[in-house]
Amino acid sequence: MNKQKKHKSTLTCMFAMSLLIGTHTAIAEEVSSIARGGQLYDKWFKVIDAKAPKGPHSSYPVEGKYRGKKGADWRCKECHGWDYMGKDGAYSKGKHNTGIGGIRATAGKPPQQISNILKDSTHGYQGLMDDKDIQDLALFVSKGQLDMDRYIDRASKKAKGNIAQGEIYYNTLCAQCHGIEGTKVKDMPAMGKVVSGNPWEGLHKIINGQPGEGMPAFIALDHQVSVDTLAYAQTLPQKK
């Protein structure tokens, strides 16, 4: 191979590598944004270190149990649910029922389209979150939602995971903060009680992390790792 051809080949390889690195970087940034969007869906004002809105959300039902209560009615999950199905899912009854639908139909929609919806008069997030926050939230709605029924049995609330494998994940990834029995964190109930009563919340938080806390997000791992971890966590004590 002459010098000119060798130089051209080297440049081609370098260009290909730069494209590959750039692609991997873009994917990593997107996955990180989706996880952050999942936390914004949970409690956006905690994520951005802002005060909860004082007044009630205009679209939250007047008769709703959480209207005007410390910003609870401004949380996406309060209307659309941890299973993203709103009135057609776990929030079809009980104190969290609002009669508002879920967001499953928006999965796969263009993030910009969803951003526009988040800023409209119905949702009212324009001016409360900056553009990056709204973009991350929209990205989660578009690409971060799970089909919860694939991973959790709705009737029994049991995670469809491998408990033995989940024990390994929990003990090495979660126990340092939550304790071996899930009772170490002072300002939350026993882990076993939380994830047994509301496994959809548990799976959402395992995958995306806890707003404003150092809890790692499992989103970069296969979702089955999170499901196995949830399955084991459901076996932990339900009392401290």
Salt bridges, closest charged atoms under 4 A:
GLU30 OE2 - LYS143 NZ 2.92
ASP42 OD1 - ARG75 NH2 2.65
ASP42 OD2 - LYS205 NZ 2.52
GLU78 OE1 - LYS77 NZ 2.80
GLU78 OE2 - HIS96 ND1 2.69
ASP83 OD2 - ARG154 NH1 2.94
ASP88 OD1 - LYS87 NZ 3.44
ASP120 OD1 - HIS123 ND1 3.29
ASP133 OD1 - ARG36 NH2 2.71
ASP136 OD2 - ARG36 NH1 2.91
ASP136 OD2 - LYS132 NZ 2.63
ASP149 OD1 - ARG154 NE 2.93
